[in-house]
Amino acid sequence: MTDPSAPAERAQYADLLSWLLARIAETVEVTPPALLDRAPYEGATAVGAIAAHVHGATVAWALGIGAGQDVSRNRVAEFASSGVPAAELAAALRSLASQIESALSALDPVRLDEVVTPTKALFGEGEPHAMPRRRGFASAIRHCAIHLGHLEMTADLLRAQAT
């Protein structure tokens, strides 16, 4: 018997990720083009690179680990990303939200309990370990939320420095 809360759980994951990715896209869009690839201080990450990293990590965690899709990720390239226009980054983030919503709608709720061990490339930092697929979605939400705050603070610092 299917858990009656399964559709609501999947809808919550889709809703939260959609909201977070939209806010990240909006922050990228309002960042002046001249500041998109500038770090506010040595060792910091630029707005464009944060957005590229969020995109790559969310593809890995939500679509790869959570939905079990065959995806790839290059974490080093995410942080080295530069020269990508804000409109392109924002469109990629919004498109990803749609892809996640479709993947969750099509995902059999039973698969959320499936235990998988992600590849190192999808997992990112640290050592991969066994986890249920739902953890992929929860981790994507946590990661996006952390970086939304990071992105907003970075953009605020850059704007303050530009005035």
Residue frames as a rotation matrix with the C-alpha (Angstrom) as fourth column:
MET 1
0.580 0.815 0.000 0.00
0.815 -0.580 0.000 0.00
0.000 0.000 -1.000 0.00
THR 2
-0.221 -0.637 0.738 1.30
0.603 -0.684 -0.410 3.45
0.767 0.354 0.535 -0.91
ASP 3
-0.502 -0.047 -0.863 1.81
0.793 -0.423 -0.438 5.92
-0.345 -0.905 0.250 1.91
PRO 4
0.479 0.789 0.384 -0.89
0.875 -0.465 -0.135 8.63
0.072 0.401 -0.913 1.47
SER 5
0.702 -0.259 -0.664 1.61
0.098 -0.888 0.450 11.30
-0.706 -0.380 -0.598 2.54
ALA 6
-0.111 -0.841 0.529 4.00
0.734 0.290 0.614 10.44
-0.670 0.456 0.585 -0.32
PRO 7
0.190 0.166 0.968 2.51
0.882 -0.461 -0.094 12.88
0.431 0.872 -0.234 -2.87
ALA 8
0.977 0.187 0.103 2.60
0.119 -0.879 0.463 15.67
0.177 -0.440 -0.881 -0.27
GLU 9
0.480 -0.872 -0.100 6.22
0.271 0.039 0.962 14.87
-0.834 -0.488 0.255 0.59
ARG 10
-0.211 -0.560 0.801 7.28
0.940 0.109 0.324 14.99
-0.269 0.821 0.504 -3.05
ALA 11
0.489 0.472 0.734 5.33
0.659 -0.751 0.044 18.21
0.572 0.462 -0.678 -3.59
GLN 12
0.941 -0.191 -0.278 7.05
0.108 -0.609 0.786 19.78
-0.319 -0.770 -0.552 -0.56
TYR 13
0.017 -0.985 0.169 10.49
0.593 0.146 0.792 18.94
-0.805 0.087 0.587 -1.95
ALA 14
-0.165 -0.031 0.986 9.54
0.965 -0.213 0.155 20.41
0.205 0.977 0.065 -5.34
ASP 15
0.770 0.560 0.305 8.00
0.478 -0.824 0.306 23.53
0.422 -0.090 -0.902 -3.77
LEU 16
0.765 -0.524 -0.374 10.95
0.162 -0.406 0.899 24.26
-0.623 -0.749 -0.226 -1.47
LEU 17
-0.220 -0.899 0.379 13.57
0.691 0.131 0.711 23.70
-0.689 0.419 0.592 -4.17
SER 18
0.086 0.331 0.940 11.60
0.920 -0.387 0.052 25.78
0.381 0.860 -0.338 -6.66
TRP 19
0.952 0.305 -0.014 11.34
0.280 -0.853 0.440 28.68
0.122 -0.423 -0.898 -4.21
LEU 20
0.472 -0.849 -0.238 15.04
0.209 -0.154 0.966 28.53
-0.857 -0.505 0.105 -3.28
LEU 21
-0.314 -0.613 0.725 16.22
0.853 0.153 0.499 28.27
-0.417 0.775 0.475 -6.89
ALA 22
0.419 0.537 0.732 13.95
0.778 -0.628 0.014 31.17
0.467 0.564 -0.681 -7.89
ARG 23
0.959 -0.098 -0.266 15.37
0.103 -0.753 0.650 33.38
-0.264 -0.650 -0.712 -5.10
ILE 24
0.040 -0.995 0.090 18.92
0.414 0.099 0.905 32.48
-0.910 0.001 0.416 -6.16
ALA 25
-0.163 -0.030 0.986 18.04
0.986 -0.044 0.162 33.28
0.038 0.999 0.037 -9.78
GLU 26
0.795 0.529 0.296 16.55
0.508 -0.848 0.153 36.65
0.332 0.029 -0.943 -8.73
THR 27
0.701 -0.602 -0.384 19.66
0.095 -0.454 0.886 37.54
-0.707 -0.657 -0.261 -6.74
VAL 28
-0.276 -0.795 0.540 21.86
0.710 0.210 0.672 36.72
-0.648 0.570 0.506 -9.74
GLU 29
0.107 0.410 0.906 19.66
0.951 -0.308 0.027 38.83
0.291 0.858 -0.423 -12.03
VAL 30
0.947 0.299 0.120 19.86
0.253 -0.920 0.298 41.95
0.200 -0.251 -0.947 -9.84
THR 31
0.331 -0.908 -0.256 23.62
0.464 -0.080 0.882 41.71
-0.821 -0.411 0.395 -9.46
PRO 32
0.651 -0.133 -0.747 25.22
-0.574 -0.730 -0.370 44.29
-0.497 0.670 -0.552 -11.76
PRO 33
0.969 -0.228 -0.091 27.02
0.092 0.679 -0.728 42.53
0.228 0.698 0.679 -14.65
ALA 34
0.271 -0.931 0.245 30.35
-0.442 -0.346 -0.828 44.10
0.855 0.116 -0.505 -13.68
LEU 35
-0.152 -0.288 0.946 30.08
-0.988 0.024 -0.151 42.48
0.021 -0.957 -0.288 -10.23
LEU 36
0.758 0.631 -0.163 28.85
-0.634 0.772 0.045 39.01
0.154 0.069 0.986 -11.24
ASP 37
0.707 -0.555 -0.439 32.31
0.353 0.814 -0.462 37.45
0.614 0.172 0.771 -11.45
ARG 38
-0.165 -0.757 0.632 34.00
-0.346 -0.556 -0.756 39.56
0.924 -0.343 -0.170 -8.78
ALA 39
0.097 0.111 -0.989 34.69
0.818 0.558 0.142 38.19
0.567 -0.823 -0.037 -5.31
PRO 40
0.865 0.325 0.382 34.17
0.097 -0.856 0.508 40.74
0.492 -0.403 -0.772 -2.52
TYR 41
0.491 -0.785 0.379 37.56
-0.831 -0.291 0.474 39.86
-0.262 -0.547 -0.795 -0.98
GLU 42
-0.303 -0.732 -0.610 40.45
-0.829 0.518 -0.211 37.46
0.471 0.442 -0.764 -1.54
GLY 43
-0.991 -0.123 0.054 39.39
-0.134 0.901 -0.413 33.87
0.002 -0.416 -0.909 -1.04
ALA 44
-0.267 0.962 0.059 35.67
-0.334 -0.035 -0.942 34.60
-0.904 -0.271 0.331 -1.39
THR 45
-0.608 0.177 0.774 33.49
0.685 0.609 0.399 33.19
-0.401 0.773 -0.491 -4.15
ALA 46
-0.944 0.242 -0.224 31.82
-0.320 -0.835 0.448 35.38
-0.079 0.495 0.865 -6.78
VAL 47
-0.148 0.985 0.091 28.05
-0.676 -0.034 -0.736 35.52
-0.722 -0.170 0.670 -7.24
GLY 48
0.316 0.268 -0.910 28.24
-0.925 0.302 -0.232 33.77
0.213 0.915 0.343 -10.63
ALA 49
-0.571 -0.608 -0.551 30.37
-0.440 0.794 -0.420 30.94
0.693 0.003 -0.721 -9.26
ILE 50
-0.801 0.375 0.467 28.05
-0.378 0.288 -0.880 30.46
-0.464 -0.881 -0.089 -6.28
ALA 51
0.206 0.943 -0.262 25.09
-0.822 0.022 -0.569 30.19
-0.531 0.332 0.780 -8.66
ALA 52
0.115 -0.246 -0.963 26.96
-0.789 0.566 -0.238 27.72
0.603 0.787 -0.129 -10.89
HIS 53
-0.881 -0.473 -0.012 27.88
-0.343 0.657 -0.671 25.67
0.325 -0.587 -0.741 -7.83
VAL 54
-0.442 0.804 0.397 24.30
-0.551 0.106 -0.828 25.62
-0.708 -0.585 0.396 -6.55
HIS 55
0.391 0.584 -0.712 23.12
-0.919 0.210 -0.333 24.46
-0.045 0.784 0.619 -9.97
GLY 56
-0.204 -0.569 -0.796 25.69
-0.602 0.715 -0.357 21.66
0.772 0.406 -0.488 -10.18
ALA 57
-0.955 -0.178 0.235 25.17
-0.293 0.478 -0.828 20.48
0.035 -0.860 -0.509 -6.61
THR 58
-0.212 0.957 0.199 21.38
-0.691 -0.003 -0.723 20.54
-0.691 -0.291 0.662 -6.93
VAL 59
0.295 0.212 -0.932 21.52
-0.869 0.466 -0.169 18.52
0.399 0.859 0.321 -10.14
ALA 60
-0.581 -0.643 -0.500 23.70
-0.366 0.754 -0.545 15.99
0.727 -0.134 -0.673 -8.31
TRP 61
-0.960 0.136 0.245 21.73
-0.203 0.268 -0.942 15.79
-0.193 -0.954 -0.230 -5.07
ALA 62
-0.162 0.987 0.007 18.14
-0.635 -0.099 -0.766 16.16
-0.755 -0.129 0.643 -6.29
LEU 63
0.523 0.420 -0.741 18.20
-0.852 0.277 -0.444 14.62
0.018 0.864 0.503 -9.76
GLY 64
-0.183 -0.702 -0.689 21.12
-0.607 0.632 -0.482 12.22
0.773 0.330 -0.541 -9.38
ILE 65
-0.968 -0.249 -0.015 20.90
-0.131 0.558 -0.820 10.96
0.213 -0.792 -0.573 -5.81
GLY 66
-0.564 0.804 0.186 17.23
-0.481 -0.137 -0.866 11.75
-0.671 -0.578 0.464 -5.08
ALA 67
0.420 0.826 -0.375 15.56
-0.768 0.103 -0.632 10.86
-0.484 0.554 0.678 -8.37
GLY 68
0.180 -0.418 0.891 18.14
0.119 0.908 0.402 8.33
-0.977 0.033 0.213 -9.52
GLN 69
0.985 0.151 -0.078 18.76
-0.047 -0.200 -0.979 10.01
-0.163 0.968 -0.190 -12.87
ASP 70
0.317 -0.908 0.274 22.02
0.927 0.358 0.114 9.57
-0.202 0.218 0.955 -14.75
VAL 71
0.973 -0.039 0.228 23.65
0.006 -0.981 -0.196 12.97
0.231 0.192 -0.954 -14.25
SER 72
0.142 -0.972 -0.190 27.21
0.907 0.204 -0.369 14.19
0.397 -0.120 0.910 -13.93
ARG 73
0.990 0.116 -0.077 28.92
0.139 -0.859 0.493 16.96
-0.009 -0.498 -0.867 -12.06
ASN 74
0.061 -0.991 0.119 32.24
0.742 -0.035 -0.670 18.80
0.668 0.129 0.733 -12.13
ARG 75
0.703 0.287 -0.651 32.52
0.702 -0.425 0.571 20.54
-0.113 -0.858 -0.501 -8.74
VAL 76
-0.266 -0.886 -0.379 35.86
0.684 -0.451 0.574 22.19
-0.679 -0.106 0.726 -9.56
ALA 77
-0.718 0.034 0.695 34.39
0.613 -0.441 0.655 23.74
0.329 0.897 0.296 -12.73
GLU 78
0.401 0.914 -0.059 31.40
0.811 -0.324 0.488 25.06
0.427 -0.243 -0.871 -10.77
PHE 79
0.579 -0.215 -0.786 33.64
0.565 -0.590 0.577 27.20
-0.588 -0.778 -0.220 -8.58
ALA 80
-0.549 -0.834 -0.053 35.80
0.477 -0.364 0.799 28.26
-0.686 0.413 0.598 -11.54
SER 81
0.075 0.684 0.726 32.76
0.997 -0.047 -0.059 29.38
-0.007 0.728 -0.686 -13.54
SER 82
-0.246 -0.061 -0.967 32.95
0.207 -0.978 0.009 32.93
-0.947 -0.198 0.254 -14.91
GLY 83
-0.905 -0.144 -0.401 31.76
-0.295 -0.467 0.834 34.89
-0.307 0.873 0.380 -17.89
VAL 84
-0.631 0.765 0.130 28.28
0.743 0.548 0.384 33.36
0.223 0.339 -0.914 -17.86
PRO 85
-0.680 0.403 0.613 25.63
-0.236 -0.911 0.337 36.09
0.695 0.085 0.714 -18.23
ALA 86
-0.834 0.397 0.384 23.19
-0.427 -0.022 -0.904 36.52
-0.351 -0.918 0.188 -15.35
ALA 87
0.094 0.938 -0.333 20.21
-0.980 0.028 -0.199 35.75
-0.177 0.345 0.922 -17.61
GLU 88
0.029 -0.167 -0.986 21.76
-0.532 0.832 -0.157 32.42
0.846 0.529 -0.064 -18.60
LEU 89
-0.916 -0.380 -0.127 22.52
-0.073 0.469 -0.880 31.44
0.394 -0.797 -0.458 -15.00
ALA 90
-0.599 0.758 0.258 19.03
-0.635 -0.253 -0.730 32.43
-0.488 -0.601 0.633 -13.87
ALA 91
0.222 0.688 -0.691 17.39
-0.952 0.306 -0.001 30.51
0.211 0.658 0.723 -16.72
ALA 92
-0.365 -0.434 -0.823 19.41
-0.269 0.896 -0.353 27.40
0.891 0.093 -0.444 -15.88
LEU 93
-0.988 0.011 0.153 18.32
-0.149 0.160 -0.976 27.60
-0.035 -0.987 -0.156 -12.22
ARG 94
-0.231 0.973 -0.018 14.64
-0.835 -0.208 -0.509 28.03
-0.499 -0.102 0.861 -13.16
SER 95
0.148 0.206 -0.967 14.86
-0.793 0.610 0.009 25.21
0.592 0.765 0.253 -15.69
LEU 96
-0.773 -0.498 -0.393 16.37
-0.145 0.741 -0.655 23.00
0.617 -0.450 -0.646 -13.01
ALA 97
-0.720 0.589 0.367 13.40
-0.509 -0.088 -0.856 23.71
-0.472 -0.804 0.363 -10.73
SER 98
0.247 0.831 -0.498 11.08
-0.963 0.152 -0.225 22.49
-0.111 0.535 0.837 -13.51
GLN 99
-0.138 -0.389 -0.911 13.19
-0.514 0.814 -0.269 19.39
0.846 0.431 -0.312 -14.08
ILE 100
-0.970 -0.219 0.106 13.07
-0.190 0.408 -0.893 18.58
0.153 -0.886 -0.437 -10.37
GLU 101
-0.314 0.932 0.181 9.30
-0.769 -0.138 -0.624 19.05
-0.557 -0.335 0.760 -10.27
SER 102
0.347 0.412 -0.843 8.90
-0.871 0.474 -0.127 16.69
0.347 0.778 0.523 -13.24
ALA 103
-0.492 -0.629 -0.602 11.28
-0.323 0.774 -0.545 14.14
0.809 -0.074 -0.584 -11.75
LEU 104
-0.926 0.161 0.340 9.44
-0.316 0.159 -0.935 14.18
-0.204 -0.974 -0.097 -8.42
SER 105
0.015 0.989 -0.150 6.04
-0.931 -0.041 -0.363 13.88
-0.365 0.145 0.920 -10.10
ALA 106
0.383 0.079 -0.920 7.22
-0.695 0.682 -0.230 10.83
0.609 0.728 0.316 -12.02
LEU 107
-0.651 -0.759 -0.015 9.10
-0.540 0.478 -0.693 9.26
0.533 -0.443 -0.721 -9.10
ASP 108
0.241 0.657 -0.715 7.43
0.184 0.692 0.698 6.25
0.953 -0.300 0.046 -7.52
PRO 109
0.528 0.011 0.849 7.12
-0.698 -0.564 0.442 7.19
0.484 -0.826 -0.290 -3.82
VAL 110
0.985 -0.171 0.023 8.52
0.135 0.844 0.519 3.79
-0.109 -0.508 0.855 -2.83
ARG 111
0.417 -0.880 0.226 11.84
0.642 0.109 -0.759 4.85
0.643 0.462 0.610 -4.36
LEU 112
0.452 -0.238 0.860 12.26
-0.486 -0.874 0.014 7.58
0.748 -0.425 -0.510 -1.71
ASP 113
0.770 -0.124 0.626 13.08
-0.549 0.373 0.748 4.80
-0.326 -0.919 0.219 0.77
GLU 114
0.870 -0.490 -0.050 15.57
0.349 0.685 -0.640 3.14
0.348 0.539 0.767 -1.60
VAL 115
0.682 -0.707 -0.186 19.04
-0.083 -0.327 0.941 3.20
-0.727 -0.626 -0.282 -0.07
VAL 116
0.845 -0.451 0.286 21.84
0.363 0.092 -0.927 4.21
0.392 0.888 0.242 -2.45
THR 117
0.286 -0.829 -0.481 25.51
0.534 -0.279 0.798 5.04
-0.796 -0.485 0.362 -2.13
PRO 118
0.964 0.135 -0.229 26.25
-0.087 -0.653 -0.753 8.01
-0.251 0.746 -0.617 -4.38
THR 119
0.434 -0.861 0.264 29.40
0.785 0.218 -0.580 8.27
0.442 0.459 0.771 -6.44
LYS 120
-0.199 -0.626 -0.754 32.11
0.844 -0.500 0.192 10.58
-0.497 -0.598 0.628 -5.13
ALA 121
-0.875 -0.146 0.462 31.45
0.419 -0.706 0.570 12.97
0.243 0.693 0.679 -8.03
LEU 122
-0.013 0.951 0.308 27.78
0.311 -0.289 0.905 13.37
0.950 0.108 -0.292 -7.06
PHE 123
0.457 0.212 -0.864 28.39
0.864 0.124 0.488 13.43
0.211 -0.969 -0.127 -3.32
GLY 124
0.695 -0.268 0.667 30.91
-0.144 -0.961 -0.236 16.28
0.705 0.068 -0.706 -3.41
GLU 125
-0.232 -0.818 0.526 33.03
-0.738 -0.205 -0.643 16.87
0.634 -0.537 -0.556 -0.31
GLY 126
-0.059 0.133 0.989 33.49
-0.887 0.448 -0.113 14.10
-0.458 -0.884 0.091 2.23
GLU 127
-0.957 -0.290 0.030 33.12
-0.260 0.896 0.360 10.38
-0.131 0.336 -0.933 1.82
PRO 128
-0.239 0.913 -0.330 29.95
-0.750 0.042 0.660 9.07
0.616 0.406 0.675 0.18
HIS 129
-0.941 0.040 0.336 27.83
-0.211 0.709 -0.673 6.79
-0.265 -0.704 -0.658 2.33
ALA 130
-0.678 0.735 0.018 24.60
0.611 0.550 0.570 4.87
0.409 0.397 -0.822 2.01
MET 131
-0.827 0.491 -0.275 21.42
-0.182 -0.695 -0.695 6.95
-0.533 -0.525 0.664 2.34
PRO 132
-0.039 0.872 0.487 17.78
0.743 0.351 -0.569 6.84
-0.668 0.340 -0.662 1.31
ARG 133
-0.388 -0.079 0.918 16.94
0.855 -0.401 0.327 8.76
0.343 0.912 0.224 -1.87
ARG 134
0.698 0.704 0.133 14.81
0.596 -0.673 0.438 11.24
0.398 -0.227 -0.889 0.12
ARG 135
0.409 -0.636 -0.654 18.05
0.577 -0.375 0.725 12.38
-0.707 -0.674 0.214 1.76
GLY 136
-0.525 -0.578 0.625 19.18
0.846 -0.274 0.457 13.62
-0.093 0.769 0.633 -1.66
PHE 137
0.112 0.662 0.741 16.22
0.591 -0.644 0.486 15.98
0.799 0.384 -0.464 -1.81
ALA 138
0.887 0.200 -0.417 16.61
0.462 -0.402 0.791 17.08
-0.009 -0.894 -0.449 1.82
SER 139
0.030 -0.963 -0.266 20.34
0.735 -0.159 0.659 17.71
-0.677 -0.215 0.703 1.28
ALA 140
-0.438 -0.124 0.890 19.62
0.817 -0.467 0.337 19.72
0.374 0.875 0.306 -1.88
ILE 141
0.611 0.727 0.314 17.19
0.468 -0.652 0.597 21.90
0.638 -0.217 -0.738 0.07
ARG 142
0.734 -0.393 -0.553 19.70
0.494 -0.249 0.833 22.46
-0.466 -0.885 0.011 2.89
HIS 143
-0.285 -0.925 0.249 22.50
0.845 -0.121 0.521 23.22
-0.452 0.359 0.817 0.43
CYS 144
-0.162 0.304 0.939 20.41
0.729 -0.604 0.322 25.71
0.665 0.737 -0.124 -1.57
ALA 145
0.838 0.544 -0.056 19.31
0.419 -0.574 0.704 27.48
0.351 -0.613 -0.708 1.62
ILE 146
0.375 -0.796 -0.475 22.88
0.639 -0.149 0.755 27.82
-0.671 -0.587 0.452 2.87
HIS 147
-0.564 -0.702 0.435 24.05
0.783 -0.286 0.553 29.22
-0.264 0.652 0.711 -0.43
LEU 148
0.311 0.694 0.649 21.08
0.722 -0.617 0.314 31.55
0.618 0.371 -0.693 -0.81
GLY 149
0.919 -0.017 -0.393 22.26
0.304 -0.604 0.737 33.30
-0.250 -0.797 -0.550 2.35
HIS 150
-0.021 -1.000 0.021 25.86
0.620 0.003 0.785 33.14
-0.784 0.030 0.620 1.15
LEU 151
-0.326 -0.040 0.944 24.85
0.922 -0.234 0.309 34.59
0.209 0.971 0.113 -2.22
GLU 152
0.676 0.664 0.321 22.79
0.560 -0.745 0.363 37.42
0.480 -0.066 -0.875 -0.71
MET 153
0.729 -0.478 -0.490 25.62
0.283 -0.442 0.851 38.43
-0.623 -0.759 -0.187 1.65
THR 154
-0.300 -0.866 0.400 28.16
0.761 0.035 0.648 38.32
-0.575 0.498 0.649 -1.20
ALA 155
-0.055 0.365 0.929 25.93
0.861 -0.455 0.229 40.47
0.506 0.812 -0.289 -3.41
ASP 156
0.907 0.398 -0.138 25.35
0.404 -0.727 0.555 42.93
0.120 -0.559 -0.820 -0.55
LEU 157
0.329 -0.872 -0.363 29.11
0.436 -0.201 0.877 43.23
-0.837 -0.447 0.314 0.07
LEU 158
-0.442 -0.505 0.741 29.80
0.877 -0.068 0.476 43.83
-0.190 0.860 0.473 -3.60
ARG 159
0.334 0.647 0.686 27.12
0.720 -0.645 0.258 46.51
0.609 0.408 -0.681 -3.87
ALA 160
0.901 -0.048 -0.432 28.44
0.324 -0.588 0.741 48.24
-0.290 -0.807 -0.514 -0.74
GLN 161
-0.045 -0.998 -0.034 31.96
0.573 -0.054 0.818 48.22
-0.818 0.018 0.575 -2.16
ALA 162
-0.328 -0.038 0.944 30.73
0.933 -0.170 0.317 49.64
0.148 0.985 0.091 -5.49
THR 163
0.672 0.661 0.334 29.17
0.597 -0.750 0.284 52.72
0.438 0.009 -0.899 -3.85
